[in-house]
Amino acid sequence: MNRDRSCKGCRDEYQVTEEQIIRVLASPMFSEGNSVPESVYQERLLHCKECPKLVGGYTCSLCGCIVRITAKLKEKCCPLPGTPMWQSFIE
């Protein structure tokens, strides 16, 4: 039985590349209607960068998301319990 309790996203065979992130962000899912404005996106990324729950520079250890992808979507919010770093974007 494998006793390695690390998340599979932390293992080398599951590492996401820069090219993969760029390809996902270019998909129709990230159209203007679904995405936050660039200024909000950059602010969210700054908060994530300062968060102790950020692992490897791009993964949230609380929810397992790739923050550059999640932070782009309007309906998403920071999963930090108690005091989230950012909220859903409502215009």
PDB file as gemmi writes it, atoms N, CA and C in Angstrom:
CRYST1    1.000    1.000    1.000  90.00  90.00  90.00 P 1                      
ATOM      1  N   MET A   1       0.840  -1.190   0.000  1.00  0.00           N  
ATOM      2  CA  MET A   1       0.000   0.000   0.000  1.00  0.00           C  
ATOM      3  C   MET A   1       0.879   1.246   0.000  1.00  0.00           C  
ATOM      4  N   ASN A   2       0.560   2.198  -0.826  1.00  0.00           N  
ATOM      5  CA  ASN A   2       1.323   3.437  -0.929  1.00  0.00           C  
ATOM      6  C   ASN A   2       0.971   4.350   0.235  1.00  0.00           C  
ATOM      7  N   ARG A   3       1.945   4.708   1.026  1.00  0.00           N  
ATOM      8  CA  ARG A   3       1.717   5.562   2.191  1.00  0.00           C  
ATOM      9  C   ARG A   3       2.023   7.026   1.909  1.00  0.00           C  
ATOM     10  N   ASP A   4       2.360   7.338   0.664  1.00  0.00           N  
ATOM     11  CA  ASP A   4       2.637   8.719   0.284  1.00  0.00           C  
ATOM     12  C   ASP A   4       1.328   9.507   0.291  1.00  0.00           C  
ATOM     13  N   ARG A   5       1.183  10.440   1.232  1.00  0.00           N  
ATOM     14  CA  ARG A   5      -0.055  11.192   1.397  1.00  0.00           C  
ATOM     15  C   ARG A   5      -0.038  12.542   0.687  1.00  0.00           C  
ATOM     16  N   SER A   6       1.013  12.833  -0.064  1.00  0.00           N  
ATOM     17  CA  SER A   6       1.041  14.120  -0.760  1.00  0.00           C  
ATOM     18  C   SER A   6      -0.025  14.124  -1.845  1.00  0.00           C  
ATOM     19  N   CYS A   7      -0.522  15.310  -2.155  1.00  0.00           N  
ATOM     20  CA  CYS A   7      -1.537  15.387  -3.209  1.00  0.00           C  
ATOM     21  C   CYS A   7      -0.896  15.013  -4.546  1.00  0.00           C  
ATOM     22  N   LYS A   8      -1.687  14.435  -5.426  1.00  0.00           N  
ATOM     23  CA  LYS A   8      -1.111  14.006  -6.691  1.00  0.00           C  
ATOM     24  C   LYS A   8      -0.637  15.175  -7.535  1.00  0.00           C  
ATOM     25  N   GLY A   9      -1.182  16.374  -7.317  1.00  0.00           N  
ATOM     26  CA  GLY A   9      -0.735  17.546  -8.047  1.00  0.00           C  
ATOM     27  C   GLY A   9       0.684  17.954  -7.701  1.00  0.00           C  
ATOM     28  N   CYS A  10       1.181  17.459  -6.577  1.00  0.00           N  
ATOM     29  CA  CYS A  10       2.547  17.790  -6.161  1.00  0.00           C  
ATOM     30  C   CYS A  10       3.572  16.833  -6.768  1.00  0.00           C  
ATOM     31  N   ARG A  11       3.125  15.734  -7.317  1.00  0.00           N  
ATOM     32  CA  ARG A  11       4.041  14.762  -7.908  1.00  0.00           C  
ATOM     33  C   ARG A  11       4.461  15.216  -9.304  1.00  0.00           C  
ATOM     34  N   ASP A  12       5.674  14.888  -9.681  1.00  0.00           N  
ATOM     35  CA  ASP A  12       6.241  15.324 -10.958  1.00  0.00           C  
ATOM     36  C   ASP A  12       5.387  14.955 -12.159  1.00  0.00           C  
ATOM     37  N   GLU A  13       4.777  13.784 -12.146  1.00  0.00           N  
ATOM     38  CA  GLU A  13       4.012  13.353 -13.313  1.00  0.00           C  
ATOM     39  C   GLU A  13       2.715  14.136 -13.502  1.00  0.00           C  
ATOM     40  N   TYR A  14       2.344  14.963 -12.530  1.00  0.00           N  
ATOM     41  CA  TYR A  14       1.127  15.762 -12.627  1.00  0.00           C  
ATOM     42  C   TYR A  14       1.389  17.263 -12.704  1.00  0.00           C  
ATOM     43  N   GLN A  15       2.622  17.662 -12.898  1.00  0.00           N  
ATOM     44  CA  GLN A  15       2.948  19.080 -12.955  1.00  0.00           C  
ATOM     45  C   GLN A  15       2.351  19.719 -14.212  1.00  0.00           C  
ATOM     46  N   VAL A  16       1.758  20.880 -14.030  1.00  0.00           N  
ATOM     47  CA  VAL A  16       1.147  21.614 -15.132  1.00  0.00           C  
ATOM     48  C   VAL A  16       2.181  22.571 -15.699  1.00  0.00           C  
ATOM     49  N   THR A  17       2.249  22.623 -17.019  1.00  0.00           N  
ATOM     50  CA  THR A  17       3.230  23.495 -17.661  1.00  0.00           C  
ATOM     51  C   THR A  17       2.628  24.871 -17.944  1.00  0.00           C  
ATOM     52  N   GLU A  18       3.488  25.819 -18.181  1.00  0.00           N  
ATOM     53  CA  GLU A  18       3.073  27.166 -18.564  1.00  0.00           C  
ATOM     54  C   GLU A  18       2.235  27.128 -19.841  1.00  0.00           C  
ATOM     55  N   GLU A  19       2.644  26.314 -20.789  1.00  0.00           N  
ATOM     56  CA  GLU A  19       1.916  26.193 -22.051  1.00  0.00           C  
ATOM     57  C   GLU A  19       0.491  25.680 -21.819  1.00  0.00           C  
ATOM     58  N   GLN A  20       0.328  24.731 -20.901  1.00  0.00           N  
ATOM     59  CA  GLN A  20      -1.001  24.201 -20.609  1.00  0.00           C  
ATOM     60  C   GLN A  20      -1.891  25.268 -19.973  1.00  0.00           C  
ATOM     61  N   ILE A  21      -1.333  26.051 -19.070  1.00  0.00           N  
ATOM     62  CA  ILE A  21      -2.103  27.118 -18.422  1.00  0.00           C  
ATOM     63  C   ILE A  21      -2.535  28.149 -19.470  1.00  0.00           C  
ATOM     64  N   ILE A  22      -1.631  28.542 -20.339  1.00  0.00           N  
ATOM     65  CA  ILE A  22      -1.942  29.515 -21.395  1.00  0.00           C  
ATOM     66  C   ILE A  22      -3.038  28.968 -22.307  1.00  0.00           C  
ATOM     67  N   ARG A  23      -2.952  27.695 -22.655  1.00  0.00           N  
ATOM     68  CA  ARG A  23      -3.960  27.083 -23.526  1.00  0.00           C  
ATOM     69  C   ARG A  23      -5.338  27.075 -22.851  1.00  0.00           C  
ATOM     70  N   VAL A  24      -5.394  26.766 -21.575  1.00  0.00           N  
ATOM     71  CA  VAL A  24      -6.670  26.770 -20.853  1.00  0.00           C  
ATOM     72  C   VAL A  24      -7.235  28.184 -20.790  1.00  0.00           C  
ATOM     73  N   LEU A  25      -6.396  29.170 -20.469  1.00  0.00           N  
ATOM     74  CA  LEU A  25      -6.862  30.555 -20.368  1.00  0.00           C  
ATOM     75  C   LEU A  25      -7.329  31.117 -21.715  1.00  0.00           C  
ATOM     76  N   ALA A  26      -6.898  30.521 -22.820  1.00  0.00           N  
ATOM     77  CA  ALA A  26      -7.319  30.968 -24.145  1.00  0.00           C  
ATOM     78  C   ALA A  26      -8.624  30.312 -24.592  1.00  0.00           C  
ATOM     79  N   SER A  27      -9.152  29.394 -23.806  1.00  0.00           N  
ATOM     80  CA  SER A  27     -10.370  28.673 -24.196  1.00  0.00           C  
ATOM     81  C   SER A  27     -11.599  29.574 -24.073  1.00  0.00           C  
ATOM     82  N   PRO A  28     -12.676  29.223 -24.768  1.00  0.00           N  
ATOM     83  CA  PRO A  28     -13.914  30.025 -24.740  1.00  0.00           C  
ATOM     84  C   PRO A  28     -14.509  30.196 -23.336  1.00  0.00           C  
ATOM     85  N   MET A  29     -14.201  29.295 -22.447  1.00  0.00           N  
ATOM     86  CA  MET A  29     -14.690  29.387 -21.071  1.00  0.00           C  
ATOM     87  C   MET A  29     -14.285  30.707 -20.411  1.00  0.00           C  
ATOM     88  N   PHE A  30     -13.191  31.282 -20.898  1.00  0.00           N  
ATOM     89  CA  PHE A  30     -12.671  32.515 -20.317  1.00  0.00           C  
ATOM     90  C   PHE A  30     -13.025  33.732 -21.153  1.00  0.00           C  
ATOM     91  N   SER A  31     -14.189  33.693 -21.772  1.00  0.00           N  
ATOM     92  CA  SER A  31     -14.671  34.836 -22.538  1.00  0.00           C  
ATOM     93  C   SER A  31     -14.914  36.011 -21.597  1.00  0.00           C  
ATOM     94  N   GLU A  32     -15.098  37.174 -22.166  1.00  0.00           N  
ATOM     95  CA  GLU A  32     -15.286  38.386 -21.369  1.00  0.00           C  
ATOM     96  C   GLU A  32     -16.451  38.251 -20.383  1.00  0.00           C  
ATOM     97  N   GLY A  33     -17.496  37.563 -20.766  1.00  0.00           N  
ATOM     98  CA  GLY A  33     -18.652  37.401 -19.899  1.00  0.00           C  
ATOM     99  C   GLY A  33     -18.394  36.556 -18.663  1.00  0.00           C  
ATOM    100  N   ASN A  34     -17.415  35.676 -18.728  1.00  0.00           N  
ATOM    101  CA  ASN A  34     -17.089  34.792 -17.605  1.00  0.00           C  
ATOM    102  C   ASN A  34     -15.895  35.251 -16.784  1.00  0.00           C  
ATOM    103  N   SER A  35     -15.087  36.128 -17.346  1.00  0.00           N  
ATOM    104  CA  SER A  35     -13.827  36.518 -16.717  1.00  0.00           C  
ATOM    105  C   SER A  35     -13.912  37.886 -16.047  1.00  0.00           C  
ATOM    106  N   VAL A  36     -13.100  38.033 -15.023  1.00  0.00           N  
ATOM    107  CA  VAL A  36     -12.998  39.329 -14.352  1.00  0.00           C  
ATOM    108  C   VAL A  36     -12.144  40.269 -15.204  1.00  0.00           C  
ATOM    109  N   PRO A  37     -12.285  41.585 -15.015  1.00  0.00           N  
ATOM    110  CA  PRO A  37     -11.403  42.528 -15.718  1.00  0.00           C  
ATOM    111  C   PRO A  37      -9.938  42.265 -15.342  1.00  0.00           C  
ATOM    112  N   GLU A  38      -9.042  42.634 -16.224  1.00  0.00           N  
ATOM    113  CA  GLU A  38      -7.610  42.379 -16.013  1.00  0.00           C  
ATOM    114  C   GLU A  38      -7.104  42.943 -14.680  1.00  0.00           C  
ATOM    115  N   SER A  39      -7.573  44.129 -14.290  1.00  0.00           N  
ATOM    116  CA  SER A  39      -7.113  44.728 -13.027  1.00  0.00           C  
ATOM    117  C   SER A  39      -7.522  43.876 -11.825  1.00  0.00           C  
ATOM    118  N   VAL A  40      -8.730  43.329 -11.851  1.00  0.00           N  
ATOM    119  CA  VAL A  40      -9.208  42.457 -10.773  1.00  0.00           C  
ATOM    120  C   VAL A  40      -8.403  41.154 -10.776  1.00  0.00           C  
ATOM    121  N   TYR A  41      -8.155  40.617 -11.946  1.00  0.00           N  
ATOM    122  CA  TYR A  41      -7.374  39.386 -12.091  1.00  0.00           C  
ATOM    123  C   TYR A  41      -5.982  39.566 -11.483  1.00  0.00           C  
ATOM    124  N   GLN A  42      -5.312  40.652 -11.820  1.00  0.00           N  
ATOM    125  CA  GLN A  42      -3.967  40.903 -11.296  1.00  0.00           C  
ATOM    126  C   GLN A  42      -3.984  41.083  -9.779  1.00  0.00           C  
ATOM    127  N   GLU A  43      -5.012  41.749  -9.265  1.00  0.00           N  
ATOM    128  CA  GLU A  43      -5.141  41.931  -7.813  1.00  0.00           C  
ATOM    129  C   GLU A  43      -5.337  40.584  -7.122  1.00  0.00           C  
ATOM    130  N   ARG A  44      -6.176  39.738  -7.694  1.00  0.00           N  
ATOM    131  CA  ARG A  44      -6.391  38.396  -7.130  1.00  0.00           C  
ATOM    132  C   ARG A  44      -5.089  37.608  -7.111  1.00  0.00           C  
ATOM    133  N   LEU A  45      -4.340  37.664  -8.205  1.00  0.00           N  
ATOM    134  CA  LEU A  45      -3.075  36.929  -8.281  1.00  0.00           C  
ATOM    135  C   LEU A  45      -2.074  37.435  -7.244  1.00  0.00           C  
ATOM    136  N   LEU A  46      -2.071  38.737  -6.996  1.00  0.00           N  
ATOM    137  CA  LEU A  46      -1.177  39.286  -5.964  1.00  0.00           C  
ATOM    138  C   LEU A  46      -1.533  38.733  -4.584  1.00  0.00           C  
ATOM    139  N   HIS A  47      -2.820  38.667  -4.290  1.00  0.00           N  
ATOM    140  CA  HIS A  47      -3.258  38.104  -3.012  1.00  0.00           C  
ATOM    141  C   HIS A  47      -2.834  36.639  -2.894  1.00  0.00           C  
ATOM    142  N   CYS A  48      -3.028  35.889  -3.961  1.00  0.00           N  
ATOM    143  CA  CYS A  48      -2.650  34.475  -3.948  1.00  0.00           C  
ATOM    144  C   CYS A  48      -1.137  34.314  -3.770  1.00  0.00           C  
ATOM    145  N   LYS A  49      -0.384  35.161  -4.422  1.00  0.00           N  
ATOM    146  CA  LYS A  49       1.078  35.086  -4.338  1.00  0.00           C  
ATOM    147  C   LYS A  49       1.564  35.285  -2.893  1.00  0.00           C  
ATOM    148  N   GLU A  50       0.847  36.101  -2.129  1.00  0.00           N  
ATOM    149  CA  GLU A  50       1.216  36.382  -0.746  1.00  0.00           C  
ATOM    150  C   GLU A  50       0.678  35.341   0.245  1.00  0.00           C  
ATOM    151  N   CYS A  51      -0.198  34.472  -0.217  1.00  0.00           N  
ATOM    152  CA  CYS A  51      -0.865  33.506   0.654  1.00  0.00           C  
ATOM    153  C   CYS A  51       0.054  32.330   1.002  1.00  0.00           C  
ATOM    154  N   PRO A  52       0.104  31.939   2.271  1.00  0.00           N  
ATOM    155  CA  PRO A  52       0.929  30.787   2.666  1.00  0.00           C  
ATOM    156  C   PRO A  52       0.384  29.454   2.144  1.00  0.00           C  
ATOM    157  N   LYS A  53      -0.822  29.443   1.634  1.00  0.00           N  
ATOM    158  CA  LYS A  53      -1.423  28.214   1.106  1.00  0.00           C  
ATOM    159  C   LYS A  53      -1.076  27.975  -0.361  1.00  0.00           C  
ATOM    160  N   LEU A  54      -0.342  28.898  -0.976  1.00  0.00           N  
ATOM    161  CA  LEU A  54       0.088  28.725  -2.362  1.00  0.00           C  
ATOM    162  C   LEU A  54       1.269  27.753  -2.396  1.00  0.00           C  
ATOM    163  N   VAL A  55       1.149  26.720  -3.214  1.00  0.00           N  
ATOM    164  CA  VAL A  55       2.178  25.681  -3.299  1.00  0.00           C  
ATOM    165  C   VAL A  55       2.781  25.692  -4.700  1.00  0.00           C  
ATOM    166  N   GLY A  56       4.084  25.713  -4.765  1.00  0.00           N  
ATOM    167  CA  GLY A  56       4.767  25.623  -6.050  1.00  0.00           C  
ATOM    168  C   GLY A  56       4.551  26.808  -6.964  1.00  0.00           C  
ATOM    169  N   GLY A  57       4.028  27.897  -6.427  1.00  0.00           N  
ATOM    170  CA  GLY A  57       3.831  29.092  -7.220  1.00  0.00           C  
ATOM    171  C   GLY A  57       2.544  29.147  -8.015  1.00  0.00           C  
ATOM    172  N   TYR A  58       1.768  28.043  -8.030  1.00  0.00           N  
ATOM    173  CA  TYR A  58       0.540  28.100  -8.817  1.00  0.00           C  
ATOM    174  C   TYR A  58      -0.632  27.277  -8.290  1.00  0.00           C  
ATOM    175  N   THR A  59      -0.449  26.455  -7.275  1.00  0.00           N  
ATOM    176  CA  THR A  59      -1.532  25.607  -6.784  1.00  0.00           C  
ATOM    177  C   THR A  59      -1.969  26.032  -5.392  1.00  0.00           C  
ATOM    178  N   CYS A  60      -3.283  26.144  -5.193  1.00  0.00           N  
ATOM    179  CA  CYS A  60      -3.841  26.430  -3.872  1.00  0.00           C  
ATOM    180  C   CYS A  60      -3.939  25.117  -3.105  1.00  0.00           C  
ATOM    181  N   SER A  61      -3.309  25.047  -1.941  1.00  0.00           N  
ATOM    182  CA  SER A  61      -3.340  23.803  -1.175  1.00  0.00           C  
ATOM    183  C   SER A  61      -4.679  23.585  -0.475  1.00  0.00           C  
ATOM    184  N   LEU A  62      -5.530  24.596  -0.426  1.00  0.00           N  
ATOM    185  CA  LEU A  62      -6.848  24.426   0.191  1.00  0.00           C  
ATOM    186  C   LEU A  62      -7.834  23.740  -0.746  1.00  0.00           C  
ATOM    187  N   CYS A  63      -7.874  24.167  -1.996  1.00  0.00           N  
ATOM    188  CA  CYS A  63      -8.861  23.606  -2.926  1.00  0.00           C  
ATOM    189  C   CYS A  63      -8.218  22.808  -4.066  1.00  0.00           C  
ATOM    190  N   GLY A  64      -6.910  22.932  -4.239  1.00  0.00           N  
ATOM    191  CA  GLY A  64      -6.221  22.200  -5.290  1.00  0.00           C  
ATOM    192  C   GLY A  64      -6.263  22.849  -6.656  1.00  0.00           C  
ATOM    193  N   CYS A  65      -6.816  24.052  -6.723  1.00  0.00           N  
ATOM    194  CA  CYS A  65      -6.935  24.712  -8.028  1.00  0.00           C  
ATOM    195  C   CYS A  65      -5.601  25.306  -8.474  1.00  0.00           C  
ATOM    196  N   ILE A  66      -5.525  25.588  -9.754  1.00  0.00           N  
ATOM    197  CA  ILE A  66      -4.420  26.355 -10.318  1.00  0.00           C  
ATOM    198  C   ILE A  66      -4.891  27.799 -10.252  1.00  0.00           C  
ATOM    199  N   VAL A  67      -4.268  28.605  -9.409  1.00  0.00           N  
ATOM    200  CA  VAL A  67      -4.802  29.933  -9.103  1.00  0.00           C  
ATOM    201  C   VAL A  67      -4.898  30.840 -10.330  1.00  0.00           C  
ATOM    202  N   ARG A  68      -4.005  30.710 -11.290  1.00  0.00           N  
ATOM    203  CA  ARG A  68      -4.082  31.565 -12.486  1.00  0.00           C  
ATOM    204  C   ARG A  68      -5.336  31.278 -13.299  1.00  0.00           C  
ATOM    205  N   ILE A  69      -5.879  30.105 -13.159  1.00  0.00           N  
ATOM    206  CA  ILE A  69      -7.111  29.756 -13.864  1.00  0.00           C  
ATOM    207  C   ILE A  69      -8.322  30.170 -13.033  1.00  0.00           C  
ATOM    208  N   THR A  70      -8.350  29.782 -11.783  1.00  0.00           N  
ATOM    209  CA  THR A  70      -9.491  30.092 -10.921  1.00  0.00           C  
ATOM    210  C   THR A  70      -9.676  31.591 -10.724  1.00  0.00           C  
ATOM    211  N   ALA A  71      -8.588  32.315 -10.538  1.00  0.00           N  
ATOM    212  CA  ALA A  71      -8.673  33.757 -10.285  1.00  0.00           C  
ATOM    213  C   ALA A  71      -9.255  34.525 -11.464  1.00  0.00           C  
ATOM    214  N   LYS A  72      -9.261  33.941 -12.630  1.00  0.00           N  
ATOM    215  CA  LYS A  72      -9.766  34.602 -13.841  1.00  0.00           C  
ATOM    216  C   LYS A  72     -11.294  34.568 -13.928  1.00  0.00           C  
ATOM    217  N   LEU A  73     -11.926  33.639 -13.228  1.00  0.00           N  
ATOM    218  CA  LEU A  73     -13.369  33.445 -13.341  1.00  0.00           C  
ATOM    219  C   LEU A  73     -14.160  34.277 -12.334  1.00  0.00           C  
ATOM    220  N   LYS A  74     -15.187  34.947 -12.837  1.00  0.00           N  
ATOM    221  CA  LYS A  74     -16.005  35.848 -12.018  1.00  0.00           C  
ATOM    222  C   LYS A  74     -16.648  35.165 -10.814  1.00  0.00           C  
ATOM    223  N   GLU A  75     -17.184  33.969 -11.017  1.00  0.00           N  
ATOM    224  CA  GLU A  75     -17.957  33.341  -9.950  1.00  0.00           C  
ATOM    225  C   GLU A  75     -17.109  32.679  -8.870  1.00  0.00           C  
ATOM    226  N   LYS A  76     -15.823  32.591  -9.085  1.00  0.00           N  
ATOM    227  CA  LYS A  76     -14.943  31.947  -8.100  1.00  0.00           C  
ATOM    228  C   LYS A  76     -14.560  32.918  -6.988  1.00  0.00           C  
ATOM    229  N   CYS A  77     -14.219  32.346  -5.829  1.00  0.00           N  
ATOM    230  CA  CYS A  77     -13.730  33.144  -4.706  1.00  0.00           C  
ATOM    231  C   CYS A  77     -12.617  32.380  -4.008  1.00  0.00           C  
ATOM    232  N   CYS A  78     -11.857  33.065  -3.217  1.00  0.00           N  
ATOM    233  CA  CYS A  78     -10.754  32.470  -2.473  1.00  0.00           C  
ATOM    234  C   CYS A  78     -11.323  31.477  -1.449  1.00  0.00           C  
ATOM    235  N   PRO A  79     -10.747  30.276  -1.335  1.00  0.00           N  
ATOM    236  CA  PRO A  79     -11.258  29.278  -0.407  1.00  0.00           C  
ATOM    237  C   PRO A  79     -10.723  29.399   1.026  1.00  0.00           C  
ATOM    238  N   LEU A  80      -9.926  30.423   1.306  1.00  0.00           N  
ATOM    239  CA  LEU A  80      -9.351  30.568   2.642  1.00  0.00           C  
ATOM    240  C   LEU A  80     -10.463  30.733   3.676  1.00  0.00           C  
ATOM    241  N   PRO A  81     -10.563  29.831   4.652  1.00  0.00           N  
ATOM    242  CA  PRO A  81     -11.637  29.916   5.650  1.00  0.00           C  
ATOM    243  C   PRO A  81     -11.520  31.175   6.518  1.00  0.00           C  
ATOM    244  N   GLY A  82     -12.657  31.731   6.855  1.00  0.00           N  
ATOM    245  CA  GLY A  82     -12.688  32.885   7.751  1.00  0.00           C  
ATOM    246  C   GLY A  82     -12.481  34.215   7.074  1.00  0.00           C  
ATOM    247  N   THR A  83     -11.330  34.402   6.475  1.00  0.00           N  
ATOM    248  CA  THR A  83     -11.003  35.673   5.833  1.00  0.00           C  
ATOM    249  C   THR A  83     -10.457  35.433   4.424  1.00  0.00           C  
ATOM    250  N   PRO A  84     -11.351  35.151   3.466  1.00  0.00           N  
ATOM    251  CA  PRO A  84     -10.885  34.934   2.091  1.00  0.00           C  
ATOM    252  C   PRO A  84     -10.109  36.144   1.575  1.00  0.00           C  
ATOM    253  N   MET A  85      -9.132  35.890   0.749  1.00  0.00           N  
ATOM    254  CA  MET A  85      -8.295  36.957   0.194  1.00  0.00           C  
ATOM    255  C   MET A  85      -9.040  37.763  -0.875  1.00  0.00           C  
ATOM    256  N   TRP A  86     -10.038  37.137  -1.561  1.00  0.00           N  
ATOM    257  CA  TRP A  86     -10.839  37.818  -2.568  1.00  0.00           C  
ATOM    258  C   TRP A  86     -12.167  37.109  -2.721  1.00  0.00           C  
ATOM    259  N   GLN A  87     -13.164  37.877  -3.194  1.00  0.00           N  
ATOM    260  CA  GLN A  87     -14.540  37.390  -3.317  1.00  0.00           C  
ATOM    261  C   GLN A  87     -14.922  37.211  -4.778  1.00  0.00           C  
ATOM    262  N   SER A  88     -16.097  36.623  -4.990  1.00  0.00           N  
ATOM    263  CA  SER A  88     -16.671  36.545  -6.339  1.00  0.00           C  
ATOM    264  C   SER A  88     -16.845  37.958  -6.873  1.00  0.00           C  
ATOM    265  N   PHE A  89     -16.774  38.094  -8.187  1.00  0.00           N  
ATOM    266  CA  PHE A  89     -16.880  39.407  -8.816  1.00  0.00           C  
ATOM    267  C   PHE A  89     -18.299  39.634  -9.290  1.00  0.00           C  
ATOM    268  N   ILE A  90     -18.946  40.624  -8.708  1.00  0.00           N  
ATOM    269  CA  ILE A  90     -20.311  40.973  -9.087  1.00  0.00           C  
ATOM    270  C   ILE A  90     -20.287  42.390  -9.601  1.00  0.00           C  
ATOM    271  N   GLU A  91     -20.746  42.566 -10.853  1.00  0.00           N  
ATOM    272  CA  GLU A  91     -20.747  43.909 -11.459  1.00  0.00           C  
ATOM    273  C   GLU A  91     -21.968  44.671 -11.053  1.00  0.00           C  
TER     274      GLU A  91                                                      
END                                                                             
